[in-house]
Every structure is written in C-alpha cells, then in structure tokens.
Amino acid sequence: MTEQPENAVTAPLTPMAPVKTEIAIMDFPEAMRMVKDGKQVARLEWSPDNKTDYGFLKDEWLTIFRQGQFHVWKVSAGDMESIDWIIVSESN
C-alpha cells in the first residue's frame, strides 16, 4: 500500500450539480415596462456574450450605453418588433 500525503483527499470527489440559469426573453413592450421599473435591458442581438450595450432611463430619457458612451436612445422599428429582450441589471 502506498502512503498518501497528509493533505491528500481520500474521499471520492463528486461533481457539483450543474446550475441552471434561465434568461427571460421579452418583447419590446415588456422590456419598456422593465425599464420603467428601473432595470437595464438589452437585445441579445446587440451583444449576446458580454452585455456591454444596454438601455435604461436616465434623467427621464431613454438612454443607451453603447461602445463606452451614453446616447439618447432612438428606438428603431427592429427594436420594437423584436422578441429578444433581456434584463441586464438594476439601474443605479
């Protein structure tokens, strides 16, 4: 029998159960309700991985944070017709 180091793990390791995360996909009217409630929203089409572009209310204006800058959000027909809206986070 070989000797185990003092800090060796002797019990079998069990993998952690996978954590399920669900993204709530919304249409534009629902996304705007979330903005009114103080949330930041984005379209999956904008930046699906890093969520760097998002819209929210700032000083009572629809505002979009895009490419590191804030802009007045000019909502396009594509934005209004899309059903790929998600909540990014709570606004400050």
N, C-alpha and C positions, 0 to 999 in steps of 0.2 A: 504494500500500500504506500502511495506517495504522500508525503506530507504537504498539507495546504498552508499557504502563508496565513498569518494571523488575521489579516483583513479580507480574506477570501470569502466570497459569497458561496454558501453551501446549499442553500435552498434554490430550487429551480426558479428562474426568472419567468414571470408571467407578463405577457404584453398587456399594455393598457388598452382598454376598450376604446375603439375609435369614437371621437367626439363628433356628433352630427351638428352641423351648423346649417341653418336654412336661411336663405335670403328671401325676404318678402319682395316679390315683384309687384309693382303697381302701375296703374295708368296715370296719365297726367293729372286729372282732377284729384286723385288720391294723393299724388305727390305734392300738389299745391296745398292740400289740407295739412300734410305733414310739415310743410314749410311754415304755414300759419301757426302751427303748434311749436315752432322753434327748432325744427330739425333741419339738417343739411341733407339735400338729396342729389342724386346723380343718375345719369343714364349709364347702363352697362356699356353702351356703345362709346361713351366718352373716354373712359379709362378703366377697363374691366379689372385690371390687376392691382393698381396702386391707389386708385380713387383719389387722384390729385385734383381733379376738376369736380366742382360741386356747386350747387345753387342754394341760396338761403335769403332770408330777409335781413337787410342792413339799412338802418335808418329809414324804414318803411318802403324801401325799394327792393325789387327782385334783383339780386346780385349774384354774379357767377364768379367763382375763383378759378382762373384758368391760366396756365403757364406762369404761375407765380404772381399773378396780379388780379386785383378786383376790377370787375367791369359791370356796368348796368346790363342786366340780362335781357337781351332781345330774343324772346321766345320764338322759335321757328315752328312752322307747321309740322315738321318732322317730330319736334319735341312734343307738341300737343297730341299727335296721333300715336306716339309710341307707347308700348306697354312694357318697357324695360327699366322702369324707375326703381331705385333702391334708396333706402335711408343710409347715409354715410355716418352721421353722428349728430349729437345735440349741438346747436349753435351756442356760442358764448354770449 
